Each structure stands twice: as structure tokens, then as C-alpha cells.
Amino acid sequence: MTIAALLVAVAGCLFILFIGARFLLAPKVALAGFGVTEDRIRALTSIKGVRDITSGIVPLVVLLVGGPHVFGWALVTAAITPIGDAIIVVTNGGSLRQAVSIHVVTAVILIAAGLILALV
């Protein structure tokens, strides 16, 4: 039973990676598959809000269940999000200053704290 649950969970992770990549590579198709159209800005901000809440909760669960060492690696991995956000800002007309001061600084903090926790 545990192996079956693990296989289903890993398949789910791979599927959500596919969905995320589709949002980056084929956004109109992805939005349609999600169930909204690109002109629905509130839907897009709601999607981001839910993802950000999840991005805050999941590492906290990792800390509670796996301890500081595992939490550290989760933080290092979570730095993908602000790095991606910085790239999105710069490539969509935002300022480099804002991309760096908000998103890159966040990524650096996550990586630094994560490595301290992971490697201790």
C-alpha cells in the first residue's frame, strides 16, 4: 500500500510540474485547461495567491515533520520561485531594481538560510 501511495504521489508531482511548465510555455492553452481565459486578471491573481499560500505552508509542514535539516533543503529548493519571479518581472517590463530588491534578495535569503540549516 505504501509503495502504491508513493507512486501515485510521485506521479502527481510530475504532473503538476508538467502543468507548471505548460503555464510558462503555452499560457493560453494552460489557462483554458485551468478553466479561465487570459482576460480574467482576477482569476490570475487568485491563482497566484493560492500558490503563494501553499508555498508558505508546505515548508512549514516540512519543518514540523522532517526537522531543520530537511527544512533547509526545502528552502533551497523554494528559491526557484523568487528567481522565476525576478525573471518574469524583468522580461515583462518591470524594473531590474524591483526584480533584484524584492525577488533576488528573497532567493538569496532562502538559499543562505536553507544551506545553513541543511548543512549543519
Secondary structure, DSSP 8 states (H G I E B T S, - for coil): -HHHHHHHHHHHHHHHHHHHHHHHH-HHHHHHHHT--TT-HHHHHHHHHHHHHHHHHHHHHHHHHHHHHHHHHHHHHHTHHHHHHHHHHHHTT--HHHIIIIIIHHHHHHHHHHHHHHH-
